[in-house]
Amino acid sequence: MIIGVPKEIKTLENRVAMTPGGAETLVRRGHEVLIEAGAGLGSGLKDEEYTAAGAKLVSREEAWGAEMVVKVKEPIAEEYGFLRKDLLLFTYLHLAAEDALTKALLGAGTTSVAYETVQLPDGSLPLLTPMSEVAGRMATQEGARFLEKPQGGRGVLLGGVPGVAPASVVVLGAGVVGTNAAKMAMGLGAQVTMIDINHRRLQYLDDVFAGRIMTITSTEPNIRKAVAYADLLVGAVLIPGAKAPKLVTADMIKTMKEGSVVVDVAIDQGGCIETIKPTTHKDPTYVVDGVVHYGVTNMPGAVPRTSTFALTNQTLPYAIKLADKGVDALKLDGALLRGLSTKDGVLTCPAVGEALGIDS
Ligand code: NAD
């Protein structure tokens, strides 16, 4: 198969969907790999490394002209023109929050497989996990930064110092993002509260963190109470493939302390905080009712080298299956089939259809 890897063009996105090692693996299996010139530079991967691996350097148009295009982020408006019927697109899509892109994919008849809904039988999301690990760890790092006074925050050090209480970090959603955010916050000495609806998850975290974090069941009154005492609130809720539920209302945000910070990592699914809106690395925050809001939709893009390797370690085995078998790979691998989002103008992911009011 001919596989194309275009350069990412979303604002400040420096990841690339394939490493030279990945390209070499595919070339060795008899595939042709077309890399847009310069696609890896943002992650410190030079064109020569790709050509040495057997890949061909091409223009953006040629990369998009391949039978399968492997990307990192969802296509943005200026890439919609590349979508076509005989294209297999393998990338993050987040269609539940992307009305225009969903229509573009359906209109073009493109077959698209979304990384974030590829799902193993145990319910885990293997292609979301690596970026969730990065984003969760970054959520605390960014939260700590924006709590600093010169960044517009309350002027609070997460860990406090001897004789001064540490900051309170409240993490809403105790999955991969939430747990990684909590680990970093704990490591910095903050007081951590984790909120989730999954009691088993809370039991597990209570066991492994041995009383070093507080776990709370997700109910409206519990969330309201915790939001009011948070210095840093991390939104990390997920209902796979669906828009995130708005668990923190504008009303609750009003009760937060002046200069406290919210980092809503779930923003790529619309966000779980009512006052959040998408922001970029260029201009990451804005203030509502004295609370600093951070809603960067591609957080791992700030640490592209770590993220590129973390992501491609997990995507490559699936890209190999798609390259070897084409669309038939979906019939042979139930996890990949769950990632199928659009095919021949039909929306195949029910949660996306529900979120956008389109029949699926
Ligand atoms: P996950 O499935 O591991 O965890 C989600 C958690 O939310 C689960 O533990 C689930 O029980 C919990 N949850 C569901 N409904 C809830 C409710 N009503 N109250 C409390 N908890 C609830 O998912 P994840 O990998 O941690 O991802 C979390 C979010 O972060 C997703 O929206 C994902 O797309 C997003 N994400 C964003 C970025 C970014 O750059 N902004 C990067 C990676 C992931």
Boltz pocket constraint, residues with backbone or C-beta under 6 A from the ligand:
constraints:
  - pocket:
      binder: B
      contacts: [[A, 116], [A, 128], [A, 129], [A, 131], [A, 132], [A, 133], [A, 135], [A, 172], [A, 173], [A, 174], [A, 175], [A, 176], [A, 177], [A, 178], [A, 195], [A, 196], [A, 197], [A, 198], [A, 201], [A, 218], [A, 235], [A, 236], [A, 237], [A, 238], [A, 239], [A, 244], [A, 245], [A, 247], [A, 264], [A, 265], [A, 266], [A, 267], [A, 268], [A, 269], [A, 296], [A, 297], [A, 298], [A, 299], [A, 300]]
      max_distance: 6.0
